[in-house]
Amino acid sequence: MAHLQLKELGSKLQTLPTSKDALVKLLKQATTCLAELDQSPLTSTLESMKPFFNAIVKPELLKHQDRDVKLLVATCACEITRITAPEAPYSDEILKDIFQLIVGTFRGLSDTNGPSFGRRVVILETLARYRSCVVMLDLECDDLVNEMFRIFFAVVRDDHSESVLSSMQTIMVVLLEESEDVREDILSILLSKLGCEKKGVNMASRRLAMNVIQQCVGKLEPIIKQFLLSLMSGDSKPVNSQVEYHGIIYDLYCCAPQILSGVLPYVTGELLTDQLEIRLKAMNLVGDIISLPGSSIPEAFQPIFSEFLKRLTDRVVDVRMSVLEHVKNCLLLNPFRAEAPQIISALCERLLDFDENVRKQVVAVICDVACHALNAVPLETVKLVAERLRDKSLLVKKYAMERLTEVYRVACEKSSDTVNPNEFNWIPGKILRCFYDKDFRSDIIESVLCGSLFPVEFSISDIVKHWIGIFSGFDKVEVKALEKILEQKQRLQQEMQKYLSLRKMSQDKDIPEVQKKIVFCFRVMSRSFADPIKAEESFQILDQLKDANIWKILTNLVDPNTSLHQARAYRDDLLKILGEKHRLYEFLNTFSVKCSYLLFNKEHVKTILLEIIAQKSAENAQRTQSCLNMLVIVARFSPLLLRGSEEELVNLLKDDNDTIQEGVLNVLAKAGGTIREQLAVTSSSVDLILERLCLEGSRRQAKYAVHALAAITKDDGLKSLSVLYKKLVDMLEDKTHLPAVLQSLGCIAQTAMPVYETRENEIVEFILNKILKSDSKEDNMKTSWDDKSDLCMLKIYGIKAFVKSYLPVKDAHIRPNIDSLLDILRNILLYGEISKDLKSSSVDMAHLKLASAKAVLRLSRLWDHKIPVDLFHLTLRVSEISFPQAKKIFLSKIHQYIKDRLLDAKYGCAFLFNIFGSKPDEFAEDKQNLFDIIQMYHQLKARQLSVQSDANSLITYPEYILPYLVHALAHNSCPNVDDCEDVGAYDDIYRQLHLILSMLLQREEDAKSEVTTDKEKELISTITSIFLSIKHSEDMVDTSKSKNSHALCELGLAITKRLVQKDVDLQGLSHLVSLPPLLYKASEKEGDDTLVTEVKSWLADESSLTHFESLELEMVQSQSAEDEASKEDEKDGNEIPLRKMLKNIKSQGTSGKKVKRNKSVPAETKKAENDFDILNMVREINVDNLETPTNFEPSNGHDHSLSKKELKDPESATGKKRKARETTPAPVPKRRRSSSAHGKLRLSTSISKASRRVSGEDSPQPKLLLDEEVNPDADSKTMQRKMVKGSEKDLSLSSLKRKVKGSDSYHNDELNKHDELDMMSPDSTQLSDKTVGNNNKSSTGSAKKGKRKSISGLAKCMTKEGEIDTEDLIGCRIKVWWPTDKKFYGGTIKSYDPLKGKHVILYDDGDVEILRLEKERWELIDKGRKSIKKLKLSSLEATGQKHKGSSGSQSKRAKKIINGKQSPSKPVKRASKNKLHQEDTKETSNISNPEETTTSKADKMYSGGSDEEFNGGFNEITTKEKKSNKNTKSVSRGKRLKKEKNFHYRKETNEEKQDYSERLSEDRESVPQGSSEEKEVDESSGALRQNINGEEESDSEGHHDNSDAGSNPREMEKSHLEPSKSPHDDDNKTIPEISDDVPLSKWKCRTGKKSSGKEQ
């Protein structure tokens, strides 16, 4: 009975034994007995054990020093608490001691192998099972609980049994759950074990802590959250210094992510903090979290994840690198996770990071993921990685190549249903392109292709199959690169064979001659290496090696019979013999690849031949062609590899498949000489097959067959070709198989000239008379490029045969009669046929011209010195053929030939002919190709400068193209400079020169080249020297064209100076250079030097240059495109806008009038004149009074005087046209805008449509408000900026600011017109009167008001009941607000027109203005009351009401001025026609005469030029457009002076100029270069366009502007109703009005009233 034993033990323990062993023995007995007892025994049993219970807690035992005793006592005490539970067996103090003892025993749990470990585990399990530990909470043993937590974390081990771990966890969970509040200290102990990078924390304790938190999440969540937030916000410091919250957050995310819901925003903040350390920690935390295996990122975590990805753009490299590492881990764990696309997209953006290490790391991440799971990375992403092969950093380039090769290799290995290796076949092509990179060259490329591209275990068959796939995707550049590598390889192998034989000869004795040859061999071979000098040194060292094995291996490597497996083994052996430390190790590593047949060998060839048959059977034409392409390349550069494959080749030659036959013929043509003997043994019928193909095959087969026949026969084919030649010539008369026969004859001429010459005359006679002079019987109306006739094709074949006969392989220079061929080509280029009497379709003629031009290009390789200049010019002009296909083919040929160094760079001029008539994409391509050529010559020039002996030689200079271009332009494109002085006729020439010079001076944006000062000076010097040398020369071909050349040179020099934009002394930099003698000869005039420099062509004077600088230099739409657009407009029922009309006329050359030069016009005047575009001046088309100055001013109160820099800027001057020079004014007949015949046809529809549009019936008006108008006091600088920056859609009123200053006089016809309009459209009468224009303004010493912008519709003067009626205002003094000047101007109301609701105001300074006062802001002065208008914004926005533009300053004469200028505004009711007609007739008579006597110098200077210039142009509009529109008379509203001298521009103050210039340049900088907004803005010096029809804005052509003549209802009426006048009537009466058909963007701004007090 256990309790009795315990009773006895209790008595024994009353007195403790003296020896430890005796005590231990008693205690062990006690533990055994206690273990046998159940929980809650009988009371009697408990009473019997009482002595033992008391004895065991004696202080001597509880505080005993011996470990074993303590452990046994603790075991007993633990069991006692179990047995008596739930009653406490002892007092609180004793229980505290017991728990102290128990907790102490747990320290030994770390020793799993100790003798007492079992007892400790029992105590632990007991405490956990019976939850005795809760008593510790009741006893408030907080420190002891803390101690126990610490001990558990300290002792827990991975090798602990599950029961130990779960017991510890249970105890801790129970204690936490049973606590009323979790104390911070215990929380600190718990959290201190979290964090993956903690030192001194084992994984078991971390796992234990996480498990405890996971189980107590409900209890711990609030306190942990609060704890973390206080830490992260910095409100408190951790009690335990070990607490590092980033690690805690990570572990919490792993075990209880719900706790972090309120903490995550703080982490986001840390990712954005400026403190690098915190940012890195937060970033590592998020990186670790996203790298966790398992499910995707929860939604709550997405914002942090997004911010984390943005750290890829962090300014600190370490942060970016760290993010990359994390996303790599993340993707490698699960490449197909939901966030993968987002991550990969972010990675792609970092491929262009500015730090090379980051770029390299991005490549690493993407390639690692791709190699791990090919499908996980989109193909486009891998292609972006491939772009890094062109990285500026060598580190990145090489690494990208290495990794891309790996990706391809993995794709080959993993080819399956899910991975298609053909998707990656482009990678080898990209690698081959690197051959052209100086950092790679063939060394690296070849070792990659041979060594690491395919898996080592691949068989020859696998390799060949992949190569076939690769070849099918190659483009020309990649094929060329492979050919270059194989060509280098072939040369090196041949030289190596030669060297080995020479070495054998000189082994025994030293022969100087042999040594020289050996050195030469080394030199040739070293050229195949990236560093030739180092390679040559290595060859010298190699030559000294005596090891026979090395030489034996090298001999075997260059043997074509060595198999791939053997070659690899030999190479490995060679490197093993040397050892990595040998100085030749790296060299021979590269050299052994170069000289061996590792890339392609005989096994490859055999396999390719088998594949051809297999692919033919599978009917896979593409792969069959790829096999043949590979075979041709191998045959060309390694013909020895075809030895042994003769039988297969003959069998394929007999195949009926044309593609296979062509390919095999090409192979025989390339390798026939090498396999000749064996081929004859294999088959005796080969030459017969070849002969048949020459006679009856396709042209391509015939071509290859002739060359193959020459190759496989011993005497270079002379015998066999003689036999064939006879048959061919005889066949000519039968006219059978002519295409093949002509091809064969041409090829025989090339390969065997002695044979060809025997019957050459017969061939020439036949081609000339029976083919070229034949007349087409077919339909000559064909227009499609592909519709060429059979006869045309025969003629082309005839031309090709002729050309080949002058390009023989040998002795071409001794061929006679080249001139007769050149004459034929000249005629075809001129007429499209050999004679102008022959007729054929335009398509045939275009094809023949193209063929002739290509013939000239081919002949120029050998016969350039014989090609006359006129033929050269005709050839260049083929790019102007009306068929774009012809131009494309011709220019691509030139580009190809020049790039291949087969053609002189002068033919590059062809790119500039008609380049501005191309479509934008064609323009870009031609420009890029020309740039390529210039870049290539820049590189050649740099290479050859060191060895250039003749400083005047220009042959390899890119600038060498200039003399040819100037000559070609002077002869073909340029009008005679003395006869044609219309500067517009030279626009395209200026553009062409500007384009080529900007490229030569490397001023192209695309070039991105940093030009050094010396290099820049040298470029400028060369260009300047060429131009000056031409100016000192005469035209060799036609002396009369010399002036054209000289003028173009001056233009070229001006452009050069403009492009350089520095104060460079062009004359000082120049020196005379030798020019092509075919083009120029030295000038024979005496004293020519001074003449040339002093007499300057008008084409390069300041006025012309100002015009040229205003041109759009990039793209000008072709005429055909313009015509299309015009047709479209008419189709739509819209009129052609005036701007477009003028553009059409200008491009057709119909407005090219002669402009007289006058050198006395001051530069400043020219500059000012140049400030308006053509459309501003077209407003004066109705001006017949030539005495009136045409002086326009913008509305901001400043003359539009741009800084020189701005004037030079082509972008800022877009669309401006040249203003004519001063001319003497003469009366001009009144010009009609349209003829009534055409106008009447469309009258009703146009009127009704326009009426509807203006009144808003068709579509809602766009929003019309500008901030400046809402707030008239807005800063003018803001307004300027808005004018430049604003887009078309949100602009309105500013478009009305472009008003020209005209008179306010009404005209009776105008009123007649209005009334007739009334009958048609009741609403339309409000159209006019919103704008009163003023065309001219003269400067006086008096103060001047600025042109007042109307604020119509924005602010109305509300006349309330009881206040004075508007009619009663007559005679009252009022002041009117002028928004531009931001002030009121006082004046008197002189009269009122009740029908129109308008008052005439006479200002105090004499200006007169007609206003609708209800629409204006004004105040009464003398009546003592104010009637200030309210801003009615809402009503304006709702109705889409247009803004009214009112006029500027009036004439000083206080007359009634009645004719208002119409602006497109909301219709107003009009009164009856007759009444108004009578009233107007009376009043008009008062105002016509005073102007007749007014004339001045300024009139001549400003008015004459523009009037005369546009005379011709607008007459063209009259005839072309057939619209009728009479001009209305108007009187100048500008200040009229009695003296001549005052008709000048108002001179602005310096401050105004400076302020305006600054603002304009500032605005221009803020608009993206070349943007449509900028072009639109600059087109009219900052005026912005408004859509006057209320329709949605259209493109820059203004299709919906209704800006064409007659489309406006008022203009329609004018054209329809106005009676004709004699031209003389209006000569001195009418001044400019705003033309209603001018788009609003062209209306001049109203100027502010400013006081200058000066004349300009």
C-alpha positions, 0 to 999 in steps of 0.5 A: 500500500503506497500511502502506508509506505509514504506514512512510514517514509514521512516518519523517517524523514522527520530526521534527515539522514546524514548521508546523501545516498540514504536521503536519495534512497528514501526520496526515490522510494517516495517518488515511486509511491506517489506515482502509484497514487491516484488524484483526489484520494480518500480523506483518511488516506490523505491524513495518513500521508500528512507526515510525509507531505510535511516532511518533504517541504522542510526547508532543509529539503527545499533548499538542499544544495544537491542536484539529485536531492533537489530533483527528487524533492521537486518530483515529490512536490509535483506529484503531491500537488497532482494528488491533492488537486484541486486543493492546495496542499500547502500554504502560499509561501511553501507553494512558492518555494515548491514552484521555484524548485520545479522551475529550477529543474527545467534547466536540466531539460537541455541535456537530453542524454543526462541520467535525470532527463526522464525525471525532469520530463515527468515533472514537465508533463505532470505540470502541463497535464494537470495545469498545476502551473495556474497556481503560479498565477494565483500566487502572483509569481510573475517573476517565476513565470517569466523565469520559466518562459526564459528557461523553456526558450533556453533549453528547447531543442530540435531533438526533444520529443514531441511530448516535451515540446507540447508540454512546454507549449501547453504550460506557456499557453495556459499561463497566458490564457489564464492571465488577466492581462498579458504583461509587457515583460512576458510579451517581451520574452515571447517576442524576443525569440522571434526574428529569423536573423536573431543571433543566439536564438535557435530555431526550436525556441523560435518555433515554440514562441510562434506556436504559443502565439498562434494558440493564444492569438485571441489573447495576444493580438491587441497587446502585440499590435499595440506593442508593435505600433508603439515601437514603430512610431517611436513612442516607446523603446523595447524593455528587451533590447533583443526585440527587433520588430521587423523580424517579429513582424515576419514571424507573426506573418508566418504564424498569425497574420491577422495580428498585423492588420493595423501594423501594415500601413506603418510598414508601407511608411517605412518603405518610403522613409528617407532613412536608408537603414529603416527602408532597407529593413522594411524592404527586407521584411516585405521581401522575406514575406513575399518569398514565403512558400505557399499561397499568394499574397493576401489582399490586405498585403497588396498595397505594401507589395506594390510599394515594395516593387516600387523600391526597384526604382529606389535611389540607393543601389543597395536597396534596388539590388536587395529587392531584386534578390527577394523577387528572385527568391519569390519567383523561384519558389513559385514562378506561376504565382498570381503576382508573377506578371506584376513582378516581371513587368517591374523587372523589365523596367529596370533593364534600363537602370542607370547602374550596370550592376542593377542591370546585370542583376535584373538579367540574372533574375529573369534568366534564373526564373526562365531557366527554372521554368521557361513558361513562367517568363513571357517571350517578350521579356526574354527579348528585352533581356536580349536588348542588353547585348547592346548595353553600353557596359561590357559587364552587362553585355557579356553576362547577358550573352552568357545567360541568353545562351543558357536560356536557349540551352535549357529550351533545347533540353526541355523541349516538350509539349509545354515548351516549344524550343522554336520559340527561342530560335531567335537567340542565336541570331541575336548572339551572331549580331554581336559579331559587329560589336567591337567588344565581342567580335568572332572570338567570343561569338564562335566559342559560344556557338561551338561550346555552350549553345547546345547541351553537351549530350546532343547528337549531331542530328539534334544539333542540325535540327536546331540549326535548321530552325535557327536558320529559318529565322535569320535575317540578312544581318545575322546571315552576314555575321555568320558568313563573316565568322566562317570567312575568318575561320576559312582564312585562318584554317588555310593559313594554319595549314600553310604554317604547319607545312612551312614548320615541317620544312624548317624543322631541321634547318633554319631557312630565312625565306621560310621564316618570313613566310611563317611570320606573314602567316602569323600576321594573317592569322592574328587578324582573326583575333580581337587583339591582333598584336597580342595574338601575333606575340602568342603565335611566336611563343607557340612556335617555340613549343617543342611538345610533339603532342601539341603539334599533333593535336593542332594538325588533327584539329585543322583536318576536315575529316576529324569528327565532332567528338574527336575535335572536342577530345583533342581540344580538351587534351591540348588544354590539359597538356598546357594547364590553366597556368600556362601563358598560352592557355587562354590564347589556345583556348580561343585558337583551338575553337577557331581553327577546328571544325567544331561549328560545322563539320562533315557529319553536319553536312551528311545530316543536312543532306538527309534532312533535306530529303526528310523535310521534302517528304514532310512537305515542309518548304521552309525547313527545306529552304533552311537546310539548303541555305545552311548547305550553301554557306558551308559550301562557300566557306568550307567546301572541303566538308562536301567531299564524300557527299557527291552522290547525295548532291547528284541525286538531289540535283535530279530531284524535280523540286525547283527549290532543291535544284536551285539550292544544289546548283548554288552548292555546286557553283560554290564548292564545285571546284573542290569536289570536281574529281569525285563528282566526275567519278560519281556521275558523268551526266552532271554537266548535261543536267546543268546544260539543260537547266541553262537552256530551259530552267528558271532564271535563278537555275540558269544563273547557278547552272552556268557558274556550276558548269564553270566550277566543275570542269577543268579549264574554268568551263571554257570548253563546256561553256563554248558548246552551251554558248552556241546553243544559247545564241542559236536559241535566241532566234527561236525566242523560246525560254528567253528569260533563261537564255538571256540570264545564261548569256549574261552569266557566260559573259561574266565568267567566260568573256573570251567565249562571249566575245565570239558572238557578242554582236549577234546578242547585242543586235538581238536585244536591241532590235528584237527586245528593247525596240519592240512596241507593246501591243498590250493595254497601256492604261495599267496603273498597278505596280505589279501589272508589268507586261511580259515585254517589259520583263524581257526588256529588263532581262535584256538590260541585265544581260548587257550590264553583266557583260560589262562586269566580267570577273576578270579584265573588266577595264578592257571592255570596249563600247561602254558608252553605247550601253550608257546611252541606252540607259540614259534614254530609258531613264529619260523616256521610260523606253529606249526611244521616246517614240515607243509607247508603253504603260506608266507601270512598264516605264517605271519598271524600266527606269528602275531597272536602268537606275539599278544598272547604273548602280551596278556599273558604277562599281567598275565604271564610275569614272565613265558615268557622265554627270547627266546620267548620274543625275537621272539615276538620282531622280529615280527616287521621284518616280510616282510609284512608291515601290520603285523608290523603296526598291531603288533606295534600299539598293543604294543603301545596301551597296553603299553599306557593302562598300560597293557604291560611291557615297555620292549616290546617297544624294538620292535619299534627299530627292523627294524625301519630303514627299514621302509618307511619315514612315517612309520619311523616317526610314529614308532618313535613318538609312541616310544617317547610317551611310553618314555614320559609316563614313564617319567611322571610315574617316576616323579609321583612315585619318591616321594614314591620310596623306592628302589633307585635301582628299575627301574620298572617305569623308562623309562630307564628300556627298555635298559637292554632288548634292549641290550640283544635282540640286542646282541642275535639277531642283533649283529654279534659276536664282536670277529668274525666279525670286519667289523664296517659297520655290526654294523651300524643299531645297532648304529642307534638303540641305538642312537635313543633310547638314544636320546629319553631317554635323551630328546635330540629329537627335537620333545620333546621340553622339557627343561631339568633341570641340576639335572634332566639331571644328574639323567637321565645320571646317570641312563643310565650310571649305567645300561650300567655299571651294564650290563658290570659287569654282564654275560648273563643268557641265553647264556654266549657267548653273554656276550661280545656282550652285553658288547660291546654294552654297551660301544657303548651306553656309547659313544653315551650317552657321545656324546649326553650330549656334556658336560664334564660329568664324566659318571663313577662318576655319576654311581652306580650299579643297579639291572638288570632283573634276567632273562637276566643277572647274576653277573659276576663270574670272579675275579677282574672283576671290573678292567677288565671291565673298562680297556679292551675296545671293538674295537667297541667303539674305536675312529676309530669305533666311528668316522665311526658311527658318520658319519652315517645318523641317521634318515632314511636309505632306506630299501633294497627293496627300493634300489633294486627298484631304481636299477631296475628302473635305469637299466630299463631306460638304465642307469648304476647304479651309483657307490655310489648306487652300494656300498650302495647296496653291503654294505646293503647286507653285501657282502662287510663285510670284517674283519678289523684288529685292530691296537691300535697304529694308532694315533688318529689324523691319524684316524681322518684324515683318516675318512675325506673322504667318501667311494667313495673317497677311491673307486677311488683307486680300480684300485690301485695295487701298494700298496706302494703308499700312498692314501693321498688325499687333498682338493683343498683349500690348507688345509687338511680336518681337521674338529674340534671335534665338527664337527666330532661329528655332524652326519649331517655334516658327512652324508654318510661318511664310516669308513676307515679301520685300518692300515694293512700290504700291500700285492700284490692284483690281478688287480680288474676288474670293470666289465666283458666284457660279460655284458659290450659289450651288452650295449657298442654301446648304452652307448657310443653313448648316452654318446657322445651325452650327453657330446657334448650337442646334447641331451639337453642344458647344465646347466649354468656352471659358478661359481663366483670364476672361473670367478674371480680367485682372489675371496676371498677363504672364499667366495668360501668355503661358496659357496661350502657349500651353493650352490644348485646342479643346479648352481654348476659346477666347484667345482665338479671337485675340488674333484680330487684325485692326480694321475699321468700324464703318458699316457698309450698305452691302453688308446690311443688305446681306444681313437682311437676306440672311434673316429670311433664311435663318431667324436665329442667325442675325446675332452672328455679327456685331460681336467683333469689331476689327481694326486692321491698321494702327499707326504710332503717335506720341499720344497715349494709346489704348490696347485692343480691348478683348470683348468679354461678351457673354461673361459679364453683362450690364444688368439694367434693372427696372427703374434705371435708365434705359439703354437708349437714354444713355446717349450723351452720357459719360461712361467708362469702359473696361479693357481687360488687356490693359486692366483699366477703364477708359472714359468716353461719351456715348454718341449714338445708339442703333436700336435694331442692333442694340449697339452704342457708338462710344467716342473715347476721350483720346479720340478713339471710336468704338461700337459696342453692345453695352449689355455684353460689356463691363462699364460704369456711368460717370456723370449720372452718379450711378454704377451699373457694373456687369455681373459675370454670367459664367453659368449661362455661358457654359450652358449655351456654349455662347461664343466670345465677342471680340471687339475692336481696338483704337479708332481713328482720331476723327470723331465720326459715326462708324457703322460697319462692324466686323463679324465674328462667329458668335451667337445669331442676333435678330436683324431688322429690315433690309431697306431701312438699314440700307438707306441709313448706311448709305448716308453714313458711309459717304461721310467716311470714305474721302479723308483716306484718299490723300493719306500715303506714306513710306510706311505704306509702301514698306508694309502694305505693298509687300504683302498685298503684292505678294498675295495678289497672285496667290489669291487670284489662284484661289479665285480661279481654282475654287470658283467661289464668289465673295466681294470685299467690303469697304472698311475704314481704318480704325487705327489712329489716322495721322496727317503726316507720312512719317507716322505710319509705323509700328508702335515701338514697344519698350525694352521691358515689354520686349524682354518680358514677352521674349522671356515668357515665350521662350519659357512657354516654348520650353514647357511644351514637348518638342515637336508636339502638335500643341507646339506646332499649333501654337507656334503657327500663329505666334502664340494664338490658339485656335477656337472651334467656331462651329461648336463641333468637336475640335478636329486635327490641325488641318481644321476640318471642322473649323468651317474656315473656308470662304463662304461657309460662314452665313454672313460671308455667304450672303456677302458673296451672294448678294454684294453688287460688283464694283469697278476695281478703281472704286476701292483702290484707295478706300478699302482697308483690311478686314478680318476675313471670315473664312480665316480660321480663328487661330489666325486672328490677330490678338487685340493689343492693349492701349499703351503709351510709347511716345516713340516712332519705330 
